[in-house]
């Protein structure tokens, strides 16, 4: 089977990251690996370099990884991890966390390549809810 693009959710909250992953797993078919990096290493609100790196390694299936951060330091920390580990084929998407994750996962499940999955995540910000 051809590897699918993976997804990493980076949030200041472990609960938010896990909740979005649960939603994504219910809406996308099996096979898309969704890694989470929520909160700090000691369980507080914030971001963790080591959690992001572990989530990237979990989600990396040789098809690439889309990284979806929530805000602020999650973006900065994810950028630092990607800079320090250029061997990981990952793209930081400028997309809403929930809508972008669902769009990315559904697109990845279809077997789309990394750039197509990133584009789907980023286009999710333009979908009207009304």
Buried (B, 14 or more C-beta within 10 A) or exposed (E): EEEBBBBBBBBBBBEBBBBBBEBBBEEBEEBBBBBBBBBBEEEEEBBBBEBBBBBBBBBBBEBBBBBBBBEEBBBEBBBBBBEEEEEBBBBBBEBBBBBBBBBBBBBBBBBBEBEBBBBBBBBBEEEEEE
